[in-house]
Amino acid sequence: MSADLARWRRRSRRVLAARIILPAAIAGLLLIVASQVGWRTYMAATHPPTEAKTEIRLITPRFYGQSTDGRSFMITARSAIRDDNDPRRIILDEPALTLDLGSPTPTRMTAKHGVYRQDNFGLSLKDDVRLDDGAGYRFASAESFLDTKTGDVTGETIMNGEGPSGQVQSNAYSVYDKGDRVIFRGGVRARFERQ
């Protein structure tokens, strides 16, 4: 009987120790978790995470659209980068525009650099801008702006043009009505060929 009593006392001491140690361990774990949550909350509030700049780069992108008068266009480039600060602004490297896509004489424009705005559908071209109207007329300037909604082209830099009817140079130009109306401004010089 004394052996049973000794076993019972040992077991009773283990149960008593477990009743004290286990709640203390649970309380300790809860304290550690609560302090860790508190510390992370404090750090997040005082040290907001820095936003990683992730550049969105497109290789050989193609943008398709249609002007208000029904002419379709396509803008391509060697590469394009979406502006991190303004996602509607796309910076183009070696852009090329084809206007009147599918017609026998589409208008083509190329440049070394460009910016396409998806909010107002404007295409700004810069550095070695070339325009070929598909009917034998070619124009060159340093900068040009194309409104893809209307198809109108404007430029406030020196423009040189040539075609079957002669040559022209001006300090500024505007092209309206699908190229039927061209306005040259400032220092206009022209030479017309007899046909």
Long-range contacts (C-beta under 8 A, 24 or more apart in sequence): 53-84, 54-84, 55-81, 55-82, 55-84, 56-81, 56-82, 57-81, 58-82, 61-90, 61-92, 63-90, 63-116, 65-121, 65-148, 67-99, 67-148, 67-149, 67-150, 67-151, 68-149, 68-150, 69-150, 69-151, 69-178, 71-99, 71-100, 71-101, 71-151, 71-178, 72-100, 72-101, 72-102, 73-97, 73-98, 73-99, 73-100, 73-101, 73-148, 73-151, 74-98, 74-101, 75-116, 75-123, 75-148, 77-114, 80-116, 88-117, 88-118, 88-119, 89-115, 89-116, 89-117, 89-118, 90-115, 90-116, 90-117, 90-118, 91-115, 92-116, 95-123, 95-125, 97-123, 97-125, 97-146, 97-148, 99-146, 99-148, 99-151, 100-134, 100-178, 103-134, 104-134, 105-133, 105-134, 105-135, 106-134, 107-131, 107-132, 107-133, 107-134, 107-179, 108-132, 108-134, 109-144, 109-146, 109-153, 111-144, 120-147, 120-149, 121-147, 121-148, 121-149, 122-146, 122-147, 122-148, 123-148, 129-155, 133-163, 133-179, 135-163, 136-163, 136-164, 137-161, 137-162, 137-163, 137-164, 138-162, 138-163, 139-173, 141-173, 151-178, 152-176, 159-184, 164-193, 164-195, 165-192, 165-193, 165-195, 166-190, 166-191, 166-192, 166-193, 167-191
